[in-house]
């Protein structure tokens, strides 16, 4: 695992880029700060975030944020440090149920928990700076903000390896099940992704390829987490 950047450095890059993203959305008047759509996303997110301590105790103390941007872009992500971004395009374009939104969110949170983004950002940082890694990435100067945006964008748009995707699938399934969301929705989610991909590939699919192998893997692991879902239903 290639980790040039420390967790603190990655968190700072992520924080800077996230703030810039939200500021841009505000300027364009597409940041959804209130309303039923935002409340729905927040409710689902709160339930899943409450489960992250099962995998990482320190993640319970991350400054979790959930943002919704009104845009046709069919994508969602969780930046390192727990900064979640959803676009209305993926929710509306795929007519996602609460359980399917939970499947997307659980999967993205799993990437953050396993620091897949940190590894990708380390690689992206090397690409941006070449062999000159001595420069500071802290502060809010324009150059640093540009660097943060470039590194985060590059890292978040690179396809993940099959191993990382499988790991995020498994952890995501358990997160959503523990939160009381039906893990079988992960299968219907990717079936919708695959169907949409034949018409117009969603941005989400470019970094999370929907394949028959993936769906088979999900079906294999669902029985293992189903008891957690059933228990969560009893406890609610």
N, C-alpha and C positions, 0 to 999 in steps of 0.2 A: 504494500500500500504506500503510495507516494504522498508524503505530507510535508511539503516545504513550509507551509504556513501554519502558525500555531492557532489553537482555538480562539484566542483573543484577537488575533489579526483577522481571522475569517469572520468573526462576529462583527468587527468594526467595518470591514468591507461590506458585509451584508447589511448592516445598519445604515450606512451611508447610501447604498444603492436603494434600499427600501424607502428611505425618506425621500429621495429624489423621485422615485416612482410614484409615490403618493402625491408629492407636490405637483408633478406633471399631470396626474389624473385630476387633481383639484383645479388646476389652471384650465384644463379642457372640460371641466364640469362633468366628468364621468365617474368620479369617486362616489360610490353609494355609501353614505354615512348613516342612513336611517331608513326605516321602512320594513315591510314584511320579508323581502328577499334577504336583506342584511340580517334581520333577526333570525331567520331560518338558518342561515349559514353559521351565525354565531352560536346558536343553540346546539347544532350538530358538532361544531368544533369544540365547544366547551366540554361536551360529554367525552369526546375522544381524547382531548388534552388531559383530562382527569385520569387517564389510564397510562400516561407515558412513563410514570415512575416504575411501572412493572419492568421496563426495559432499561431505563436510565434514571436513577434517583435525582441526579442533578438537573435533568430536563424539566422536572416539576417546578424548578425555580427560574427557568428561562422566561424572558419577557415576551410571552406569547402574544401575538397580534394576528387578527384576521381581517383582511380587507377584501372588498368586493368592488370590481371595476365594471362599469356598464360598457361593454364592448363585444363585438361579434367574435372576437378571438376565442377559439375553443381550447382553452388551456387553464392550468392551475399549477401552483408550485408552493413549496415550503422552503424558504431560504434558510440557511444555517442560523441557528439561534431561535427558531420558532416563529418566523415571520411568514404568514400564509397569505397567498394572493389567489383569488378566484376571479375569473371573468364570467360575466353573465352568459356569454356565448356557449360555454361548455354545459352550463346548467339548462339553458333554454334550447340549445341546438340538439341536445340529446334527450331532452325532456326527462332529466334525472329525478328519481325519487330521493327521499331522504336517505334511504339505505345506500343508494348508488353514490350520492354525494359523500357519504361517510366512507365508501370504498375508495374514492379518489383521495379524500383527505387523509385517511389512514395510510395509504400507500405513500403519499408525499411526506407525511410526518415521519414515516419509517426511514425514508432516505436521510432526513435530517438527524434522526436519532443515531443512525449508523455512520454518520459523517461522510456520506458519499459526496455531498456537495463540497466539503472541505477538500477532499482529494481532487475533485474536478477543478476547484478554484486554485489549488496549488499548481496544477498543470497549466491552467489558464494564465496564472501570474507569471509563470516561466515564459509562456508564449509572448506575453505583453512586454516583459522586461528583458527577455533574452538571458544572458548570463549576468546581467547587472541586477543583483537582488539585494543590494545594500541600501537602496533608497527607502525612506520611510513611507508607509502607507497610511499613516495616521494624520488626523487633522481634517479640516473641511475646505482646504483650498480647492480651487477649480480643478487643478491638475489631479488632485487626489480623488475628487468626486468622479472625474472622467475615468480614472483608473479603476475605481470601485465598480462603476457601471459596466466598463468593458469586461472586467474579470468576471463579475457576476453573470452578465449576459452570456458570455462565452461558455461559462461553466454550466449554466442552466439550459443551454440549447444543445449541448453535446449529448448524443445518445448514451444511455447507461449500458454497462455490460450486462450480459445475460445473467451473470451471477448476482450482480447488484439488484437487478430487477426481480429476480426470484426471491432474494432476501427481503426486499421491500414488500413483495406480495404476501409473504408469509407473516411478517410482522404486522402489516396493514390489516390482514384478515383478523389477527388476534386483537388488535386495538379496537376495530369496529365491533367485534363480537363482545368484548368486555364492556363496551359502551352501550350495548343493547341494540346494535344494528345487525340485521340479518346478513351473515357473510356470503350467502348465496347471491346477493346483489352484485358482488364483485364479478361474477360470471356474466350476468345480464349487462353490466357496465361494458365489459370488453366485447361482448357480442354487438352492442350498439356501436362501439368504437370501430369494430371490424366492418360493420355494415356501412357506416359513414365514410370509412376509409376508401370504400369502393367508389363513392361518389366524389367526395372532396376531402382529402386527408386533413383531419384536425391537427393543429399544432401539437397537441398532447401526444399524438401517435408518433411524431417524429423523434421524440426522446423516450417514448414508452411503447415500442412496437407491439401491436396486438397480433398475436399468433395463436394458432391452434394449440401449440405446445404450452403457451402461457395459460390458456383456458383449461387445458388438461391438468396442469399443475395446481391451479386454483381448486378444481373439482377434487383433486386428491387430498388437499389439506383442509377443505371445508369441514369434513366430518370430525377432524381433530379439534376444531375450535367451536363447533356447534354447541357442545355442552356449556361453554362459557356464555354464549348468546342466550341459551335457554335459562341459565342461572340468572343472568342479568335481567331477563324478562320477569322472573319471579321476584327479584329484589326491588324492582321499580314500583 
